[in-house]
């Protein structure tokens, strides 16, 4: 077994164990302790299997409506490791992993190495379970940390859990900090478990196959900017308590992607807002995901790119905890821009948006919100936040929340627009909120388009009647290629591609602060 050498790795295990102290006991003891909460012996099995047809099409889907949910998974009947998902920790030599089974045994671990036939390192999992309401008990959620990875190399792993084994899977470890290795990421938002969600997921799976077949830049990870599973609602009904089977189904649906690369998330209003999350209040988000820091806002680096996640459902002014953290974090990163020339911020709600549904995020919910009407305004949005983006020359910010795609020109303080991506001197905001939920095509009433006939000066490209996903390729220290790929199309339309460059070696204010805001579906 490999020891945990990094200080972050030690803190990670301590934090996870403190959060779920009972599950740090020997797994067999945990099984005996909690067996009474199960109605049947989960080890016996009943022939149940859950499969997702990624080739399925949904001819009844018609923009902007996404249709109903796909078939739901019964996690209590699945013994094999499922919902496998990787995530970065902040250390390029580590990769966190989570998976789920319907029980635990005395062996709960992941074995990994540099070749499929030599998985000579072992990481033992911490396992936990939760109840939700009267009718739902989660599967056993296992969390482990793979350490001492070789940056930039392909690693193989196999999960041994619940007397079952996963397939031997693989992932590409992050390049070393400061490396000039090209970096590639998916970017999506507002996903869910709808027919369109499945089709967008299938498109990303094909893109992974294309890259590996053509030996082009390999994907290192995926950024999901909130509104993840939409468990708050099922069959069109806003539930009093969120449907946890939706989380299980979503986790299994994205496994072909999340088991091959780091799947990084930030909470949206449907994970963190008490009303919009149907009482989850970010508790289920934290139980199901392993992110760095406090998991709502955090940072990590991949080669020459440094990513910073922020939570748009919390204040970010100079007196707030998040605001103080963000300024300190950006200052520390900016002091090492020779190592990380690209600085990317990602979030849920965008501050630049030309869709009349939601508008630009100001810290206060609009008339589209059906929850309590006496909520306090969250401080710092957008003025203080944008001032930090400019002060620290942020390059990319990804966000979500508005169900459409939009890319701005380099822009700051709303009125200052640079109508070129060459030598960008201000943030570029890219909204990628068309990952599966129904699109924001029409205003309430269903007749008037949510777009004004003339887009604002900052808007370079937009669509509110096409689903899809976004990609970022950091080609070198001064050039990034952004593409939006329309659902069901293998090529890229000219209007949905942009090559953005910045001046080399400079970190002065306003210089190449490219803000990519991907608007997640609500």
C-alpha positions as a printed Julia matrix, in Angstrom:
522×3 Matrix{Float64}:
   0.0     0.0     0.0
   1.11    3.56   -0.64
   1.3     5.94    2.29
  -0.27    9.38    2.33
   2.68   11.74    2.08
   1.07   15.09    1.31
  -0.23   17.32    4.07
  -3.41   17.81    2.04
  -3.94   14.05    1.84
  -3.66   13.72    5.61
  -6.11   16.56    6.15
  -8.44   15.03    3.58
  -8.67   11.72    5.44
  -9.02   13.45    8.82
 -11.84   15.62    7.49
 -13.72   12.72    5.91
 -13.34   10.59    9.05
 -14.56   13.43   11.3
 -17.56   13.86    9.06
 -18.5    10.17    9.19
 -16.85    8.79   12.38
 -18.83    5.58   12.63
 -17.86    4.41    9.18
 -14.16    4.4    10.01
 -14.81    1.2    11.94
 -13.94   -2.12   10.25
 -16.42   -2.59    7.36
 -17.67   -5.96    8.61
 -18.59   -4.39   11.95
 -20.41   -1.61   10.15
 -22.39   -4.18    8.14
 -23.47   -6.02   11.29
 -24.28   -2.78   13.06
 -26.54   -1.44   10.33
 -28.01   -4.59    8.83
 -31.4    -3.98   10.5
 -32.06   -0.93    8.35
 -32.19   -3.18    5.27
 -35.39   -5.01    4.47
 -33.6    -7.98    2.84
 -30.11   -9.39    2.87
 -28.39   -7.3     0.16
 -25.7    -9.91   -0.37
 -28.14  -12.48   -1.69
 -29.1   -10.53   -4.8
 -32.3   -10.98   -6.77
 -31.14  -10.86  -10.38
 -31.74   -7.13  -10.66
 -29.55   -5.17  -13.03
 -29.67   -1.56  -14.14
 -28.39   -0.58  -17.55
 -28.47    2.69  -19.45
 -28.83    2.7   -23.24
 -26.59    5.55  -24.38
 -27.6     5.01  -28.0
 -31.25    5.66  -27.24
 -32.86    8.6   -29.02
 -35.95   10.49  -27.92
 -37.86   11.59  -31.05
 -40.63   13.11  -28.92
 -38.26   15.72  -27.47
 -38.9    19.08  -29.04
 -36.96   22.2   -28.14
 -37.23   23.82  -25.69
 -38.86   21.0   -23.64
 -36.53   18.25  -22.41
 -39.21   15.64  -21.74
 -39.42   13.28  -18.74
 -36.78   11.48  -16.69
 -35.06    8.3   -17.82
 -35.72    5.06  -15.89
 -34.64    5.32  -12.26
 -32.08    3.12  -10.51
 -32.87    1.08   -7.35
 -29.53    1.36   -5.55
 -30.51   -1.08   -2.77
 -30.52   -3.89   -5.35
 -27.12   -3.21   -6.93
 -24.25   -5.1    -5.28
 -21.51   -4.24   -7.78
 -19.56   -0.96   -7.46
 -21.63    1.75   -9.14
 -21.68    5.55   -9.47
 -17.87    5.54   -9.75
 -16.51    9.08   -9.82
 -13.04   10.65   -9.63
 -12.06   14.11   -8.41
  -8.95   16.23   -7.91
  -7.74   17.08   -4.41
  -5.44   20.0    -5.07
  -2.32   17.8    -5.3
  -1.29   16.59   -8.79
  -0.02   13.31   -7.3
  -3.45   12.4    -5.88
  -6.91   11.43   -7.11
  -9.97   10.99   -4.9
 -12.54    8.35   -5.81
 -16.06    7.52   -4.66
 -18.36    4.62   -5.48
 -21.53    3.02   -4.09
 -22.63   -0.53   -3.21
 -25.66   -1.9    -1.4
 -23.61   -3.34    1.46
 -20.08   -3.52    2.89
 -17.65   -6.33    3.67
 -14.2    -6.55    5.28
 -12.51   -5.56    2.0
 -13.43   -2.13    0.64
 -10.57   -0.76   -1.45
  -9.29    0.4    -4.81
  -6.14   -1.11   -6.31
  -4.18    0.94   -8.81
  -0.94    1.15  -10.76
   0.72    2.11  -14.04
  -0.38   -0.97  -15.99
  -3.56   -3.09  -15.97
  -1.62   -6.14  -14.86
   0.28   -4.45  -12.05
  -2.2    -2.81   -9.68
   0.26   -2.89   -6.79
  -1.01    0.11   -4.79
  -4.03   -0.02   -2.51
  -6.28    2.67   -1.03
  -8.8     1.61    1.62
 -12.12    3.4     1.66
 -14.07    5.25    4.3
 -17.72    4.17    3.95
 -20.9     5.93    5.02
 -24.64    5.82    4.48
 -27.53    8.21    5.08
 -31.29    8.17    5.48
 -33.61   10.65    3.78
 -37.19   10.91    4.96
 -39.05    7.73    5.79
 -38.59    5.83    2.54
 -35.0     6.21    1.38
 -31.73    4.78    2.66
 -28.73    5.4     0.48
 -26.32    2.74   -0.65
 -22.98    2.58    1.11
 -20.95    5.48   -0.29
 -17.25    4.67   -0.29
 -14.48    7.28   -0.48
 -10.77    6.61   -1.0
  -7.66    8.55   -1.95
  -5.13    7.32   -4.54
  -1.71    8.82   -3.79
   1.83    8.94   -5.19
   0.57    9.18   -8.77
   2.96   10.12  -11.57
   1.77   13.47  -12.97
   0.8    13.31  -16.63
   0.77    9.49  -16.79
  -2.1     7.08  -17.38
  -3.04    5.06  -14.3
  -5.22    1.96  -14.07
  -7.45    0.94  -11.17
  -9.96   -1.66  -10.04
 -12.42   -1.43   -7.16
 -12.78   -4.4    -4.8
 -15.92   -3.86   -2.75
 -18.88   -5.81   -1.34
 -17.33   -9.08   -2.58
 -17.5    -7.65   -6.11
 -14.98   -6.18   -8.55
 -15.3    -3.36  -11.04
 -13.76   -3.49  -14.48
 -10.17   -2.3   -14.72
 -10.56    1.4   -15.5
  -8.09    4.15  -16.35
  -7.5     7.88  -15.97
  -4.86   10.4   -16.93
  -3.24   12.02  -13.89
  -2.94   15.81  -13.92
   0.23   17.27  -15.47
   2.74   18.6   -12.99
   2.11   22.18  -11.79
   3.57   24.63  -14.27
   3.94   22.04  -17.02
   3.4    23.29  -20.59
   1.39   20.15  -21.4
  -1.9    21.07  -23.15
  -4.91   20.71  -20.87
  -8.46   19.81  -21.97
 -11.73   20.04  -20.0
 -15.43   19.53  -20.58
 -17.75   22.22  -19.26
 -21.47   21.66  -18.65
 -24.31   22.94  -16.51
 -27.88   22.16  -15.51
 -27.76   18.51  -16.44
 -30.37   16.27  -14.78
 -31.62   12.81  -15.78
 -33.8    13.73  -18.75
 -33.66   12.3   -22.24
 -31.65   15.33  -23.36
 -29.3    14.85  -20.37
 -28.6    11.31  -21.55
 -28.01   12.43  -25.13
 -25.56   15.17  -24.05
 -23.75   12.61  -21.89
 -23.53   10.22  -24.84
 -22.03   13.01  -26.97
 -19.28   13.57  -24.38
 -18.59    9.82  -24.27
 -18.09    9.88  -28.04
 -15.74   12.85  -27.71
 -13.59   10.84  -25.29
 -13.44    8.0   -27.83
 -12.56   10.45  -30.62
  -9.69   11.96  -28.67
  -8.2     8.61  -27.73
  -8.55    7.25  -31.26
  -6.9    10.3   -32.8
  -4.18   10.69  -30.16
  -5.13   14.34  -29.66
  -5.18   16.2   -26.35
  -6.75   13.91  -23.75
  -9.48   15.2   -21.46
  -8.21   15.8   -17.95
 -11.52   16.6   -16.33
 -15.03   18.02  -16.4
 -16.35   21.2   -14.78
 -20.03   21.0   -13.78
 -21.29   24.4   -12.68
 -24.17   23.44  -10.41
 -27.75   22.2   -10.8
 -26.48   18.67  -11.09
 -29.19   15.99  -10.81
 -32.4    18.0   -10.23
 -33.47   15.68   -7.42
 -35.73   18.44   -6.11
 -38.29   17.63   -8.78
 -39.63   14.44  -10.34
 -42.13   13.95  -13.19
 -42.64   17.71  -13.25
 -43.6    17.97   -9.58
 -41.68   20.13   -7.1
 -41.26   17.73   -4.18
 -41.41   18.52   -0.49
 -38.26   16.42   -0.04
 -35.87   15.74   -2.91
 -36.02   12.32   -4.62
 -32.7    10.63   -3.82
 -33.18    7.96   -6.49
 -32.57   10.75   -8.99
 -29.1    11.26   -7.49
 -28.37    7.54   -7.83
 -29.55    7.47  -11.44
 -27.57   10.58  -12.36
 -24.43    9.17  -10.71
 -24.71    5.99  -12.74
 -25.5     7.87  -15.95
 -22.29    9.92  -15.81
 -20.08    7.03  -14.65
 -18.6     6.38  -18.14
 -17.16    9.91  -17.97
 -16.62   10.39  -14.24
 -14.72    7.09  -13.88
 -12.18    8.24  -16.52
 -11.44   11.8   -15.39
 -11.88   14.18  -12.49
 -15.51   15.32  -12.24
 -15.44   18.71  -10.5
 -18.64   20.39   -9.33
 -19.85   23.52   -7.64
 -23.3    23.79   -5.99
 -26.19   25.42   -7.8
 -29.4    26.72   -6.29
 -30.95   23.26   -6.71
 -28.28   21.83   -4.41
 -27.97   24.61   -1.82
 -31.09   26.82   -1.71
 -33.56   25.44    0.92
 -36.6    25.79   -1.37
 -34.98   25.04   -4.73
 -33.22   21.95   -3.34
 -36.36   20.62   -1.63
 -34.71   20.72    1.81
 -31.33   19.3     0.81
 -29.53   22.55    1.82
 -26.21   21.27    0.37
 -26.13   18.32    2.8
 -26.66   15.72    0.06
 -24.15   17.52   -2.18
 -21.53   17.1     0.52
 -22.38   13.45    1.18
 -22.09   12.49   -2.48
 -19.13   14.56   -3.73
 -15.48   14.8    -2.72
 -14.18   18.27   -3.53
 -11.18   20.13   -2.07
 -11.47   22.72    0.7
 -14.96   23.19    2.11
 -16.34   21.68   -1.13
 -18.52   24.71   -1.95
 -15.65   27.04   -2.83
 -12.14   25.73   -3.37
  -9.21   25.69   -5.81
  -6.97   23.18   -7.59
  -4.35   23.21  -10.36
  -3.94   21.07  -13.49
  -0.65   21.75  -15.25
  -0.55   25.38  -16.42
  -4.19   26.03  -15.4
  -5.41   26.99  -11.94
  -9.15   26.58  -11.27
 -11.11   28.41   -8.57
 -14.69   27.44   -7.69
 -17.04   29.92   -5.99
 -20.54   29.54   -4.59
 -23.0    32.06   -6.0
 -25.59   31.27   -3.31
 -23.37   32.8    -0.65
 -22.12   36.35   -0.1
 -18.79   37.28   -1.65
 -18.23   40.85   -0.42
 -15.04   41.89    1.35
 -16.49   41.14    4.8
 -17.81   37.67    3.99
 -15.95   34.44    4.64
 -16.05   33.51    0.96
 -14.99   36.99   -0.16
 -11.97   37.04    2.15
 -11.02   33.53    1.04
 -11.37   34.4    -2.66
  -9.16   37.48   -2.45
  -6.48   35.62   -0.53
  -6.62   32.68   -2.94
  -6.42   34.85   -6.07
  -3.53   36.81   -4.58
  -1.6    33.62   -3.85
  -2.21   32.24   -7.34
  -1.4    35.53   -9.03
   1.98   35.6    -7.28
   2.86   32.44   -9.23
   1.45   33.24  -12.67
   4.72   32.07  -14.2
   3.6    28.62  -13.06
  -0.12   29.05  -13.82
  -0.56   31.48  -16.73
  -4.24   30.48  -16.99
  -6.57   31.33  -14.11
 -10.12   29.98  -14.37
 -13.03   30.78  -12.05
 -16.19   28.69  -12.25
 -19.57   29.22  -10.61
 -23.29   28.59  -11.01
 -25.02   31.93  -11.6
 -23.5    34.22  -14.27
 -22.98   37.94  -13.94
 -23.21   38.49  -17.74
 -26.34   37.19  -19.43
 -28.67   38.42  -22.18
 -31.52   35.98  -21.5
 -34.44   37.76  -19.82
 -35.12   34.75  -17.62
 -33.06   35.23  -14.43
 -31.05   38.17  -15.73
 -27.57   38.95  -14.41
 -26.82   37.72  -10.91
 -26.95   40.52   -8.35
 -27.25   38.49   -5.16
 -31.06   38.66   -5.12
 -33.54   36.18   -6.61
 -35.79   37.45   -9.4
 -39.5    36.95  -10.01
 -38.73   33.46  -11.37
 -38.1    32.29   -7.79
 -41.09   30.66   -6.05
 -39.53   30.34   -2.6
 -39.68   32.75    0.37
 -39.79   36.4    -0.63
 -37.94   37.74    2.42
 -34.47   36.31    1.73
 -31.55   38.71    2.35
 -29.52   39.97   -0.59
 -26.17   38.2    -0.86
 -23.45   40.81   -0.73
 -20.69   41.38   -3.27
 -22.52   40.3    -6.43
 -21.6    41.38   -9.02
 -19.48   44.49   -8.39
 -17.0    43.31   -5.77
 -16.68   39.93   -7.45
 -15.92   41.46  -10.84
 -13.42   43.86   -9.31
 -11.44   40.86   -8.02
 -11.55   39.19  -11.44
 -10.02   42.29  -12.98
  -7.56   43.01  -10.18
  -6.07   39.52  -10.35
  -6.26   39.07  -14.13
  -8.59   36.08  -14.06
  -8.54   34.29  -17.39
 -11.52   31.93  -17.35
 -14.67   31.76  -15.24
 -17.24   29.02  -15.92
 -20.79   29.23  -14.59
 -24.34   28.03  -15.09
 -27.98   28.59  -14.1
 -29.46   30.12  -17.28
 -30.64   27.41  -19.68
 -28.95   28.55  -22.85
 -25.5    29.02  -24.37
 -23.82   32.4   -24.56
 -20.3    33.67  -25.11
 -19.33   37.28  -24.55
 -16.58   39.4   -25.99
 -13.89   40.45  -23.52
 -15.88   42.77  -21.27
 -15.63   44.63  -17.97
 -17.99   46.85  -16.04
 -20.72   45.99  -18.56
 -20.05   48.84  -20.96
 -16.4    48.23  -21.86
 -16.26   45.72  -24.71
 -13.32   44.53  -26.79
 -14.77   43.02  -29.99
 -11.85   40.68  -30.6
 -10.45   37.59  -28.9
  -6.9    38.33  -29.97
  -4.88   39.79  -27.13
  -7.9    39.82  -24.82
  -7.6    42.42  -22.09
 -10.7    41.58  -20.06
 -12.74   38.55  -19.04
 -14.7    36.55  -21.61
 -17.86   35.05  -20.09
 -19.14   31.78  -21.53
 -22.51   30.44  -20.45
 -22.95   26.7   -20.9
 -26.29   26.08  -19.22
 -27.86   23.9   -21.88
 -26.75   20.48  -20.62
 -30.13   18.77  -20.33
 -32.85   20.81  -18.63
 -35.59   22.53  -20.62
 -34.25   25.58  -22.42
 -35.07   29.19  -21.7
 -36.58   29.88  -25.09
 -39.76   31.69  -24.07
 -40.85   33.95  -21.26
 -43.74   32.86  -19.08
 -46.79   32.43  -21.28
 -44.82   30.61  -23.96
 -45.05   33.09  -26.83
 -42.48   35.83  -26.35
 -38.82   34.95  -26.97
 -36.62   35.27  -23.88
 -34.09   37.16  -26.0
 -34.5    40.76  -27.01
 -34.28   41.11  -30.79
 -30.95   42.95  -30.54
 -28.3    41.36  -28.31
 -26.38   43.63  -25.93
 -22.93   44.8   -27.09
 -21.1    42.31  -24.85
 -22.78   39.23  -26.42
 -20.78   37.56  -29.21
 -22.75   34.31  -29.69
 -25.84   32.78  -28.11
 -28.62   30.22  -28.6
 -31.62   29.27  -26.49
 -33.03   26.47  -28.63
 -30.11   24.0   -28.77
 -28.77   21.62  -26.12
 -25.1    20.74  -25.94
 -21.84   20.83  -24.0
 -18.74   23.0   -24.02
 -15.03   22.18  -24.24
 -11.84   24.07  -23.41
  -8.43   23.24  -24.82
  -5.54   25.16  -23.27
  -3.11   24.74  -26.16
  -0.21   26.68  -24.69
   0.5    29.5   -22.25
  -1.27   32.13  -24.37
  -3.98   30.32  -26.37
  -7.19   28.55  -25.41
  -9.75   27.12  -27.84
 -13.39   27.1   -26.77
 -16.04   25.08  -28.58
 -19.72   24.47  -27.98
 -20.89   21.17  -29.46
 -24.56   20.94  -30.29
 -26.33   17.81  -29.03
 -26.34   15.09  -31.7
 -23.77   16.8   -33.96
 -20.2    15.49  -34.29
 -18.72   18.63  -35.82
 -18.54   22.2   -34.52
 -20.49   25.08  -36.04
 -18.34   28.09  -36.84
 -20.39   30.44  -34.67
 -19.8    28.21  -31.62
 -16.0    28.18  -31.72
 -13.55   30.81  -30.51
  -9.77   30.88  -30.2
  -8.81   33.28  -27.43
  -5.28   34.58  -27.0
  -3.6    36.8   -24.48
  -0.27   38.57  -24.24
   2.57   36.38  -22.99
   4.07   36.65  -19.53
   2.03   39.56  -18.21
  -0.31   39.6   -15.24
  -1.19   43.29  -15.17
  -4.72   44.39  -14.4
  -7.23   43.88  -17.23
  -4.7    41.82  -19.17
  -6.2    38.7   -20.68
  -8.72   38.18  -17.93
 -10.86   35.7   -19.79
 -13.96   34.89  -17.82
 -15.79   31.81  -19.07
 -19.21   31.76  -17.48
 -21.14   28.54  -18.26
 -24.75   29.03  -17.28
 -26.11   25.87  -15.73
 -29.61   24.66  -16.31
 -31.95   25.17  -13.41
